[in-house]
Amino acid sequence: MSNVTYHVSSLSGGIKISPYEDPKEDFVYVVTLGGTIDKDYPKLTSGYAFEFGDQSAAERILKAHPNLGISYKIKSICKKDSLEITSDDRRDLVSYIITTIKYRPIYLELLRIVVTHGTDTMIETAMYIKNSLSEEDRARVVIAFTGATKPERFVDSDASFNVGCAVAATSCCKPGSVVICMNGNVIPAEQCARVEATGRFVKRAIY
């Protein structure tokens, strides 16, 4: 039996109650590759360097908001600083995306994918993905890359803001988009650059 929600309206001075069926929740695939966003406090008392924990930052952020209108699945490709990410890691990411497209549920015509990644080579990985997918596969997805300048564990981290921005971007960008979601902006990967002095991601001027 399908779920029925009742819509209450007070138009025309009266109250109308009309049933309508709930649509299926939107689904977001979240793929993690490490980076600053996933750094955690050291587990050893003698430890001094941040390390990657068992749970990703994206999972903690999404679990902290139970009233979201989405369902999600978390997949870890690797747990690395972005400068250590290899071509093999990027190929694994491409393979996962292609497999997910192939075996997606019938009701998901367009896949929403969020990738959390270290900031140093985020643009390079985004462009690798964009150039590696066929036009047919790319037309079935929207992929948003994001990360953080401080670990999600920090009170003043931008992680939660950026993940929320990336999830939202996958709902409104056109099919085939591969975008960078950082600093409050959504920028097509091919138009994105990082300012060395500030670390901010900006849209490149096109002449």
KEMARMAR-263791 format. One record per residue: residue number from 0; residue in three letters; x, y, z of N, C-alpha, C in turn. Coordinates in pm, whole numbers, plus 50000, padded with zeros to 5 digits. Atoms other than C-alpha are relative to their C-alpha. Last residue first. Example, Ala and Ser with C-alpha at 12.3 -4.5 7.8 and 13.67 -1.06 7.14 Angstrom:
<1,SER,<49918,49881,49994>,<51367,49894,50714>,<49923,50109,50073>>
<0,ALA,<50089,49881,50000>,<51230,49550,50780>,<50090,50120,50000>>
//
This chain:
<206,TYR,<49988,49891,50098>,<53829,53603,47688>,<49974,49949,49860>>
<205,ILE,<49989,50055,50134>,<53709,53375,47964>,<50001,50113,49900>>
<204,ALA,<50048,49909,50103>,<53774,53485,48320>,<50023,49937,49863>>
<203,ARG,<49899,49936,50085>,<53822,53191,48549>,<49934,50093,49900>>
<202,LYS,<50028,50024,50140>,<53553,53121,48806>,<50101,50078,49916>>
<201,VAL,<50069,49893,50073>,<53695,53115,49154>,<49974,49957,49856>>
<200,PHE,<50034,50050,50132>,<53808,52865,49417>,<49915,50108,49931>>
<199,ARG,<50139,50000,50042>,<53974,53031,49714>,<49983,49947,49858>>
<198,GLY,<50051,50135,50000>,<54316,52930,49844>,<49856,49990,49954>>
<197,THR,<50110,50014,49903>,<54391,53292,49929>,<49948,49858,50013>>
<196,ALA,<49979,49916,49882>,<54730,53357,49766>,<49894,49977,50108>>
<195,GLU,<49893,50051,49914>,<54714,53064,49524>,<50013,50079,50130>>
<194,VAL,<49910,49888,49977>,<54377,53155,49378>,<50105,49957,50101>>
<193,ARG,<49977,49974,49858>,<54219,52831,49261>,<50102,50111,50015>>
<192,ALA,<49858,49982,49967>,<54069,52799,48916>,<50011,50028,50149>>
<191,CYS,<49959,49975,49862>,<53734,52676,48784>,<50151,50014,50014>>
<190,GLN,<49986,49855,49985>,<53599,52714,48431>,<50055,50038,50137>>
<189,GLU,<49914,49949,50107>,<53641,52351,48324>,<50021,50151,50008>>
<188,ALA,<49861,50039,49979>,<53507,52232,48658>,<50094,50061,49897>>
<187,PRO,<49966,50111,50089>,<53185,52430,48622>,<50149,49970,50009>>
<186,ILE,<49924,49962,50120>,<53159,52656,48927>,<50024,49878,49913>>
<185,VAL,<50009,50122,50080>,<52910,52647,49214>,<50059,50033,49864>>
<184,ASN,<50020,49992,50145>,<53002,52916,49465>,<49990,49862,49937>>
<183,GLY,<50132,49947,50029>,<52967,52950,49841>,<49969,50013,49853>>
<182,ASN,<50006,49856,49971>,<53340,52914,49902>,<49866,50062,49963>>
<181,MET,<49913,49951,49893>,<53350,52571,49734>,<49977,50150,50016>>
<180,CYS,<50081,49925,49904>,<53125,52364,49512>,<50086,50037,50120>>
<179,ILE,<49927,49983,49874>,<53319,52251,49204>,<49914,50087,50091>>
<178,VAL,<49978,49869,49941>,<53104,52128,48916>,<50084,49992,50127>>
<177,VAL,<49900,50038,49901>,<53068,51843,48670>,<50047,50131,50061>>
<176,SER,<49916,49904,49930>,<52746,51902,48478>,<50098,49930,50094>>
<175,GLY,<49867,49994,50061>,<52616,51637,48240>,<50096,50094,50070>>
<174,PRO,<49936,50131,50021>,<52253,51695,48331>,<50133,50014,49927>>
<173,LYS,<50051,50074,50115>,<52182,52060,48425>,<50073,49866,49984>>
<172,CYS,<49912,49986,50115>,<52257,52180,48775>,<49948,49913,49885>>
<171,CYS,<50041,49891,50090>,<51957,52203,49009>,<50095,50024,49883>>
<170,SER,<50144,50000,50027>,<51949,51896,49233>,<49960,50103,49896>>
<169,THR,<50035,50117,50082>,<52321,51821,49222>,<49852,49996,49967>>
<168,ALA,<49959,49978,50139>,<52389,52176,49339>,<49961,49883,49911>>
<167,ALA,<50099,49916,50067>,<52187,52119,49656>,<50032,50019,49853>>
<166,VAL,<50122,50079,50011>,<52408,51829,49762>,<49893,50079,49925>>
<165,ALA,<49979,50101,50105>,<52718,52034,49684>,<49876,49914,49979>>
<164,CYS,<49998,49932,50129>,<52601,52336,49885>,<50011,49899,49886>>
<163,GLY,<50138,49960,50028>,<52516,52116,50181>,<49988,50067,49865>>
<162,VAL,<50072,50123,50034>,<52861,51958,50162>,<49854,50032,49967>>
<161,ASN,<49962,50043,50135>,<53020,52304,50149>,<49928,49873,49956>>
<160,PHE,<50050,49903,50099>,<52833,52444,50448>,<50027,49949,49859>>
<159,SER,<50145,50017,50006>,<52902,52134,50655>,<49937,50091,49896>>
<158,ALA,<50039,50129,50056>,<53274,52139,50573>,<49849,49986,49982>>
<157,ASP,<50096,49971,50107>,<53341,52512,50629>,<49942,49871,49940>>
<156,SER,<49977,50059,50132>,<53511,52431,50958>,<49890,50042,49903>>
<155,ASP,<50009,49896,50103>,<53478,52674,51251>,<50029,49946,49860>>
<154,VAL,<50125,49924,49982>,<53397,52408,51511>,<49982,50101,49887>>
<153,PHE,<49979,49866,49945>,<53675,52183,51381>,<49867,50074,50006>>
<152,ARG,<50001,50006,49854>,<53581,51816,51333>,<50017,50137,50066>>
<151,GLU,<50140,49989,49956>,<53499,51887,50969>,<49988,49997,50151>>
<150,PRO,<50070,50126,49973>,<53870,51942,50911>,<49859,50022,50051>>
<149,LYS,<49969,50048,49865>,<53959,52289,50781>,<49926,49869,50023>>
<148,THR,<49868,49942,49971>,<53977,52418,50421>,<50046,49966,50142>>
<147,ALA,<49997,49901,49893>,<53695,52188,50321>,<50141,50051,50021>>
<146,GLY,<49902,50035,49897>,<53589,51962,50038>,<49993,50104,50110>>
<145,THR,<49986,49905,49891>,<53354,51965,49739>,<50103,49948,50101>>
<144,PHE,<49882,50020,49915>,<53301,51807,49401>,<50002,50105,50110>>
<143,ALA,<49952,49882,49928>,<52954,51800,49245>,<50115,49962,50092>>
<142,ILE,<49896,50032,49903>,<52858,51545,48979>,<50052,50130,50062>>
<141,VAL,<49946,49870,49959>,<52532,51562,48785>,<50099,49968,50111>>
<140,VAL,<49956,49964,49865>,<52461,51240,48603>,<50022,50150,50016>>
<139,ARG,<50085,50064,49899>,<52283,51074,48311>,<50035,50041,50142>>
<138,ALA,<50135,49944,50011>,<52418,51299,48035>,<49906,49944,50107>>
<137,ARG,<50000,49868,49935>,<52770,51211,48148>,<49860,50062,49999>>
<136,ASP,<49998,50016,49854>,<52708,50845,48065>,<49990,50135,50070>>
<135,GLU,<50122,50069,49960>,<52603,50917,47706>,<49992,49985,50151>>
<134,GLU,<50108,49902,50003>,<52876,51175,47653>,<49869,49938,50048>>
<133,SER,<50055,49982,50134>,<53130,50915,47764>,<49888,50104,50006>>
<132,LEU,<50135,50054,50021>,<53299,50968,48097>,<49955,50025,49856>>
<131,SER,<49996,50146,50009>,<53676,51012,48111>,<49863,49938,49974>>
<130,ASN,<49942,50042,50127>,<53692,51384,48030>,<49999,49848,49981>>
<129,LYS,<50077,49942,50111>,<53453,51488,48309>,<50049,49948,49865>>
<128,ILE,<50130,50068,50006>,<53617,51252,48556>,<49920,50049,49881>>
<127,TYR,<49973,50138,50041>,<53967,51380,48481>,<49869,49923,49984>>
<126,MET,<49980,49997,50145>,<53838,51738,48498>,<50030,49860,49946>>
<125,ALA,<50129,49969,50062>,<53700,51677,48847>,<50012,50000,49847>>
<124,THR,<50082,50121,49997>,<54024,51509,48952>,<49866,50023,49933>>
<123,GLU,<49940,50100,50091>,<54234,51803,48835>,<49916,49873,49996>>
<122,ILE,<50034,49962,50138>,<53998,52054,49000>,<50054,49897,49902>>
<121,MET,<50143,50021,50026>,<54018,51876,49336>,<49964,50030,49855>>
<120,THR,<50012,50055,50136>,<54398,51859,49331>,<49853,49970,49965>>
<119,ASP,<49884,49971,50084>,<54485,52082,49627>,<49985,49949,49857>>
<118,THR,<50012,49880,50084>,<54136,52090,49782>,<50116,50018,49901>>
<117,GLY,<49907,49896,49956>,<54113,51738,49915>,<50004,50114,49901>>
<116,HIS,<49864,50011,50055>,<53805,51551,49797>,<50087,50107,50064>>
<115,THR,<49919,49921,49907>,<53440,51490,49876>,<50147,49968,49975>>
<114,VAL,<49866,50054,49975>,<53247,51374,49569>,<50070,50091,50099>>
<113,VAL,<49914,49904,49931>,<52871,51432,49548>,<50132,49931,50030>>
<112,ILE,<49879,50051,49936>,<52674,51235,49289>,<50079,50115,50062>>
<111,ARG,<49938,49889,49929>,<52314,51293,49177>,<50119,49944,50079>>
<110,LEU,<49927,50028,49876>,<52202,51040,48919>,<50061,50127,50056>>
<109,LEU,<49878,49919,49990>,<51937,51134,48662>,<50065,49974,50135>>
<108,GLU,<49961,49965,50137>,<51665,50891,48552>,<50130,50078,49999>>
<107,LEU,<49901,49891,50000>,<51644,50735,48896>,<50046,50028,49857>>
<106,TYR,<50067,49871,49980>,<51317,50536,48887>,<50098,50118,50002>>
<105,ILE,<50075,49957,50118>,<51486,50235,48728>,<49942,50139,50017>>
<104,PRO,<50142,50036,49994>,<51738,50199,49010>,<49924,50060,49882>>
<103,ARG,<50085,49910,49923>,<52097,50253,48894>,<49857,49948,50004>>
<102,TYR,<50088,50078,49913>,<52297,49953,48772>,<49910,50089,50087>>
<101,LYS,<50050,50121,50066>,<52467,50110,48471>,<49896,49927,50085>>
<100,ILE,<50091,49961,50108>,<52502,50457,48622>,<49934,49876,49939>>
<99,THR,<50120,49947,49935>,<52650,50315,48942>,<49897,50044,49896>>
<98,THR,<50075,50115,49947>,<52895,50105,48741>,<49869,50046,50064>>
<97,ILE,<50056,50072,50115>,<53006,50412,48543>,<49915,49882,50046>>
<96,ILE,<50106,49918,50058>,<53049,50616,48862>,<49933,49927,49883>>
<95,TYR,<50115,50002,49909>,<53243,50340,49037>,<49883,50079,49941>>
<94,SER,<50061,50133,50006>,<53472,50292,48738>,<49877,49992,50089>>
<93,VAL,<50072,50009,50129>,<53541,50665,48717>,<49925,49868,49991>>
<92,LEU,<50115,49911,49988>,<53632,50672,49087>,<49915,49996,49873>>
<91,ASP,<50096,50068,49913>,<53857,50368,49051>,<49873,50084,50016>>
<90,ARG,<50065,50104,50083>,<54024,50539,48754>,<49898,49922,50082>>
<89,ARG,<50095,49931,50088>,<54089,50843,48975>,<49929,49900,49908>>
<88,ASP,<50112,49954,49918>,<54245,50626,49242>,<49893,50066,49914>>
<87,ASP,<50078,50119,49966>,<54460,50451,48980>,<49878,50038,50085>>
<86,SER,<50085,50031,50115>,<54571,50788,48844>,<49914,49878,50026>>
<85,THR,<49933,50050,50121>,<54701,50866,49190>,<49900,49982,49886>>
<84,ILE,<50095,50074,50084>,<54586,51073,49487>,<50065,49967,49867>>
<83,GLU,<49959,50141,50008>,<54881,51171,49707>,<49906,49916,49913>>
<82,LEU,<49873,50004,50073>,<54844,51548,49655>,<50051,49857,49983>>
<81,SER,<50024,49993,50145>,<54478,51508,49752>,<50129,49999,49918>>
<80,ASP,<49982,49860,50034>,<54567,51382,50098>,<49991,50011,49849>>
<79,LYS,<49868,49945,50028>,<54437,51030,50107>,<49996,50152,49996>>
<78,LYS,<49987,49901,49893>,<54153,50812,50228>,<50140,50059,49989>>
<77,CYS,<49870,50001,49932>,<54043,50610,49925>,<49996,50104,50111>>
<76,ILE,<49904,50044,50102>,<53737,50521,49718>,<50139,49989,50061>>
<75,SER,<49862,49952,49986>,<53490,50539,50006>,<50088,49939,49891>>
<74,LYS,<49900,50091,50055>,<53121,50501,49914>,<50139,50063,50016>>
<73,ILE,<49861,49957,49989>,<52835,50658,50109>,<50092,49893,49943>>
<72,LYS,<49911,50114,49983>,<52472,50609,50006>,<50143,50052,49999>>
<71,TYR,<49864,49994,50052>,<52203,50870,50040>,<50074,49870,50026>>
<70,SER,<49931,50118,49949>,<51834,50932,50094>,<50140,50004,49940>>
<69,ILE,<49922,50089,50087>,<51703,51280,50042>,<50039,49874,50076>>
<68,GLY,<50090,50065,50096>,<51444,51519,50182>,<50073,49911,49903>>
<67,LEU,<49969,49972,50140>,<51659,51599,50484>,<49903,49926,49909>>
<66,ASN,<50119,49957,50073>,<51484,51569,50819>,<50029,50039,49856>>
<65,PRO,<50090,50112,50034>,<51757,51357,50982>,<49878,50040,49918>>
<64,HIS,<50120,49932,50051>,<52020,51634,50968>,<49899,49896,49953>>
<63,ALA,<50037,49896,49903>,<52315,51517,51181>,<49874,50075,49959>>
<62,LYS,<50069,50064,49888>,<52333,51198,50976>,<49951,50103,50103>>
<61,LEU,<50133,50039,50045>,<52416,51408,50669>,<49920,49933,50111>>
<60,ILE,<50081,49881,50030>,<52706,51583,50839>,<49858,49962,49962>>
<59,ARG,<50036,49935,49874>,<52847,51268,50997>,<49908,50119,49975>>
<58,GLU,<50097,50086,49931>,<52831,51085,50663>,<49958,50063,50133>>
<57,ALA,<50130,49988,50067>,<52997,51373,50479>,<49893,49917,50070>>
<56,ALA,<50064,49876,49958>,<53279,51384,50735>,<49861,50013,49939>>
<55,SER,<49970,49881,50079>,<53364,51021,50668>,<49926,50122,50055>>
<54,GLN,<50120,49944,50062>,<53357,50758,50938>,<50034,50128,49926>>
<53,ASP,<50078,50107,50060>,<53654,50538,51029>,<49878,50053,49925>>
<52,GLY,<50079,50084,49911>,<53889,50828,51091>,<49922,49895,49924>>
<51,PHE,<50134,50026,50050>,<54162,50973,50870>,<49928,49903,50094>>
<50,GLU,<50008,50123,50078>,<54461,51113,51056>,<49856,49981,49954>>
<49,PHE,<50137,50041,50029>,<54571,51441,51209>,<50001,49877,49911>>
<48,ALA,<50046,49968,50134>,<54930,51450,51329>,<49856,49954,49983>>
<47,TYR,<49998,49855,50019>,<55043,51473,51692>,<49945,50040,49864>>
<46,GLY,<50007,49956,50139>,<54995,51125,51831>,<49996,50151,49989>>
<45,SER,<49870,49945,50038>,<55117,51043,52179>,<50000,50051,49857>>
<44,THR,<49971,49885,49913>,<54766,51001,52313>,<50132,50065,49964>>
<43,LEU,<49900,50031,49898>,<54688,50780,52015>,<50030,50125,50082>>
<42,LYS,<50058,50092,49902>,<54363,50832,51826>,<50097,49971,50115>>
<41,PRO,<49925,50125,49983>,<54480,51142,51640>,<49943,49914,50111>>
<40,TYR,<49899,49989,49895>,<54204,51396,51573>,<50073,49867,50016>>
<39,ASP,<50053,50017,49865>,<54028,51350,51243>,<50112,50016,50100>>
<38,LYS,<49897,50016,49898>,<54090,51455,50883>,<49937,49998,50139>>
<37,ASP,<50013,50126,49927>,<53793,51394,50655>,<50105,49981,50109>>
<36,ILE,<50136,50012,49946>,<53751,51752,50526>,<49985,49876,50089>>
<35,THR,<50010,49931,49871>,<54128,51785,50485>,<49864,49980,50065>>
<34,GLY,<49982,49855,50000>,<54134,51529,50205>,<49981,50058,50139>>
<33,GLY,<49909,49946,49899>,<53989,51180,50192>,<50008,50151,49992>>
<32,LEU,<49862,50030,50035>,<53848,51032,49873>,<50099,50056,50101>>
<31,THR,<49896,49931,49923>,<53477,51011,49952>,<50140,49954,49958>>
<30,VAL,<49875,50074,50019>,<53185,50932,49721>,<50112,50078,50069>>
<29,VAL,<49890,49922,49946>,<52833,51041,49815>,<50127,49915,49994>>
<28,TYR,<49883,50086,49977>,<52550,50904,49600>,<50115,50091,50046>>
<27,VAL,<49869,49943,50028>,<52236,51112,49641>,<50108,49899,50032>>
<26,PHE,<49889,50081,49952>,<51879,50987,49620>,<50131,50064,49958>>
<25,ASP,<49884,49988,50086>,<51565,51194,49592>,<50117,49925,50064>>
<24,GLU,<49896,49907,49958>,<51281,51059,49799>,<50112,50005,49897>>
<23,LYS,<49883,50068,49944>,<51005,50887,49606>,<50103,50105,50040>>
<22,PRO,<49906,50046,50102>,<50700,51107,49561>,<50115,49926,50066>>
<21,ASP,<49863,49951,49984>,<50441,51111,49837>,<50086,49953,49884>>
<20,GLU,<49896,50099,49968>,<50095,51037,49706>,<50135,50067,50014>>
<19,TYR,<49912,50018,50114>,<49824,51299,49728>,<50113,49908,50042>>
<18,PRO,<49888,50095,49994>,<49522,51328,49950>,<50085,50006,49875>>
<17,SER,<49996,50085,50119>,<49314,51645,49965>,<50118,49907,50006>>
<16,ILE,<49902,50105,49975>,<49204,51827,50277>,<49996,49905,49881>>
<15,LYS,<50013,50115,50087>,<49033,52156,50211>,<50110,49900,50031>>
<14,ILE,<49888,50093,49990>,<48982,52413,50480>,<49972,49881,49912>>
<13,GLY,<50032,50131,49944>,<48762,52710,50413>,<50124,49914,50008>>
<12,GLY,<50058,49990,49867>,<48820,53083,50369>,<49962,49867,50063>>
<11,SER,<50143,49966,50008>,<48870,53059,49996>,<49931,49996,50136>>
<10,LEU,<50043,49908,50104>,<49210,52891,50042>,<49848,50019,50005>>
<9,SER,<50102,49912,49943>,<49286,52726,50376>,<49953,50103,49899>>
<8,SER,<50003,49868,50059>,<49474,52428,50235>,<49888,50082,50061>>
<7,VAL,<50101,49915,49938>,<49580,52104,50401>,<50009,50140,49943>>
<6,HIS,<49963,49861,50018>,<49762,51846,50189>,<49888,50088,50055>>
<5,TYR,<50112,49910,50021>,<49718,51492,50314>,<50049,50144,49997>>
<4,THR,<49989,49883,49914>,<49999,51244,50263>,<49883,50092,49970>>
<3,VAL,<50080,49886,50042>,<49941,50897,50123>,<50015,50111,50101>>
<2,ASN,<50019,49899,49898>,<50197,50619,50146>,<49920,50116,49944>>
<1,SER,<49915,49882,50011>,<50146,50336,49900>,<49970,50100,50111>>
<0,MET,<50085,49881,50000>,<50000,50000,50000>,<50088,50124,50000>>
//
